[in-house]
Amino acid sequence: MLGGVLAMCTAALEQELGKARDLVLRELEERAAARGADAVVGVDLDYEVINNMLMVSASGTAVTLA
């Protein structure tokens, strides 16, 4: 019984992490495009817990292709 509950919690957490990751990557891409970039390279994702909230951040280098 406990294993089933933990599996459900893990699945829910993985789903929320996936949503957060997709959101920050989309925002990174939009910000790069707004600055005239064609792509973002060297992307780094960071996850941190602050005051019981999960913060997901992404950084990378916006580049233009020749």
N, C-alpha and C positions, 0 to 999 in steps of 0.2 A: 504493500500500500504506500509506504513512504517513498519507495523508489519511483512510483508512478507520479506522485506529487512533485518530486524533485525534477523529474523529466519534463513535466509540464512547465515548471518554473524556468528551467533551462531553455526550453524551446521558446518561451515568451521573451526571455532576455535576449536570446540570439536574434529574434525577429526585431526587437527594438533597436539593438545594436546595428543591424542591417539597415534599418530606416535612417538612423542617425548618420551612418557612414555615407549612404546615398545622398542625403541632404547636404552634408558638408562638401562632398565631391562635386555635386552639381553647382553649389555656390562658388566653389573655387574655379570651376570651369567658366561660369558666367562672368566672374570678375576678371578673369584673364581675357576673355573675348571682348569685354567692354574696353579693355586697354589695347585692343588690336592684336592680341596674341592668337596664334593658330593652335597651340597645344600647351600643356603643362607637363613638365618632366620632373623627375626626382621627387615625386609626391610622397609625403610622410604623413601618416595618420597617428594621432595620439589620443589615448583614452585616459581620463582622469576622473576620480570621484571627489566632488567638493560638496560638503554639507549634505550628504546623502543624495546628491544629484550627479548624474553622469554627464561629463563634458567630452565632446568629441571635437577635435580640431584637425584641420588639414593644412599643410603648407606645401609649396612646390615653386618651381621656377617657370614663369610664363615665357614662351619663346615664339618667334615667328619663323616660318620655314621659307627658305629661299627657293 
